Structure formats: structure tokens, C-alpha cells
């Protein structure tokens, strides 16, 4: 799963923390702080050690309107080779902020 994070605010977006709540989802490249107009693609891999897994990818930042963003992660590998890394697909997650100083747009592909 890839997540595109874009800072379309006018201040530096400082990432305080970002992690997954289930150890079967591994962040390949942690989100770093973003200057206005910058973006970063975060890749998350599903390490299929069980048949199914769910959790969340959480981003904590200095955005005054949306200090916490949660993207659900769900993995289902019925019929796949357990123990191998698999890409997972998810959906688009939109923050609801209209006029935040630091505004995130997150696309999940």
C-alpha cells in the first residue's frame, strides 16, 4: 500500500510520530516533516504471518486542525503464501479540514 501525503498548508508540517498498530504491517519509509508544497509517498507492506490482519496506520503531526490521521489497514491472504510480504490495497482517506495551517491530503492506492 502506498500513501501520498501532501502538505498544502503554508507552514512546515512536523511529523511527531507515525506507526502501524499491527506488527504485520511494516512501514518501509517513515513519514518525515514536509515543507509547504512538499509531498512524500509512504509505503506499507503486509507481512502475512497469519491468514488475516487488521489495524491502522496513524500519523501524528503539528496540524492544528487534524493532529491525528488514521488510515485503516486490512490484509487478507486467503490462498497466498503465508510468511511472504504482500502489497495491500486500501481506499482514499480525506481529512475534513477546510482551512488548516498545515493541511494533509492523503491518497491511499
Secondary structure, DSSP 8 states (H G I E B T S, - for coil): -EEEEEE-SSS-B-EEEEEESSTTEEESS----B-TT-EEEEEEEEE-SSSEEEEEEEEEES-SS-SEEEEEEEEE-TTS-TTSEE------B----SS-SS-EEEEE-
